[in-house]
Amino acid sequence: MRPSRLSLERVICVVLPLAALTASMQVAADEPGNGSFHDKWNFVVGGGVVNTPRYPGSRVDFTRGLPVVSIGYGRYFFGGAPGGGGPGGLGAYLVRTEHWQAGLTLGGDFRQPRRESDDPILHGWGNIPGTVRGGMFATYSIEWLSVRGSVTEGGHHEGVIASVGLEAKFHPTPRLTLTFGPEVTWTDEQYARTFFGIDAAQSEIAGIAPYRARAGLNMVGGEAGARYALTRNWSLAANVRYARLQGDAANSPVTTDKTQRMLSAFVLYRF
């Protein structure tokens, strides 16, 4: 797995580092749809920090600062699908009604999802490059409860990821919004082999037996978020995600911690 050269994919990855985060936190306008798309601009900008494992299955966490940019115009958006519950990036709604939202996305992350320097067992294996992921999302909402799902596929042999989750939303005060709910994630065999498998060459380098990782349930966990409106324009947002790897991902020699956590906090400005 060699580092990728500069390409259109890398350029897209550089400008979309917060695709998934902005979608999950719903930092863009989250007004219910009415079946039509108005020629109205919505902007959210800000910045914050996120703490995540160095790679899927890593026992070592790292923290980085990130900007937030979320733009919406009619059926199109950049940064996150408000209420979509799926990965964001560049995208468009296909359906947006009072209860249903569905659309297509193209996003990614400029950071390599795994580097050979992240753990001693990975030395000599090469890096897994960042990639563009294309996909679709759908959400069905009734009052305070939403059912959401997404499917994405990435290049560089990074395979298919599909997730389904529930999200409950509450407003303890007019300024405070709380969300929480469970989520399960499934991956295909291509993704499993890339991130959790050990082929013959890697086996020889690391001095351990080859390991075949198959398609199946990848993670089971939950997520909780909070957003507090300081003023009409300024707000604070925080998110906590906790999940446990399952099946072949959990049993892989590459996995040094079955528990995967993500913490994030942001300051946001809407105009």
Beta strands, then each sheet from edge to edge (+ up, - down):
strand 1: 41-53
strand 2: 61-73
strand 3: 76-78
strand 4: 90-96
strand 5: 100-108
strand 6: 132-142
strand 7: 145-154
strand 8: 160-173
strand 9: 176-187
strand 10: 216-229
strand 11: 234-245
strand 12: 259-270
sheet 1: 1+ 2- 3+ 4- 5+ 6- 7+ 8- 9+ 10- 11+ 12- 1+
end
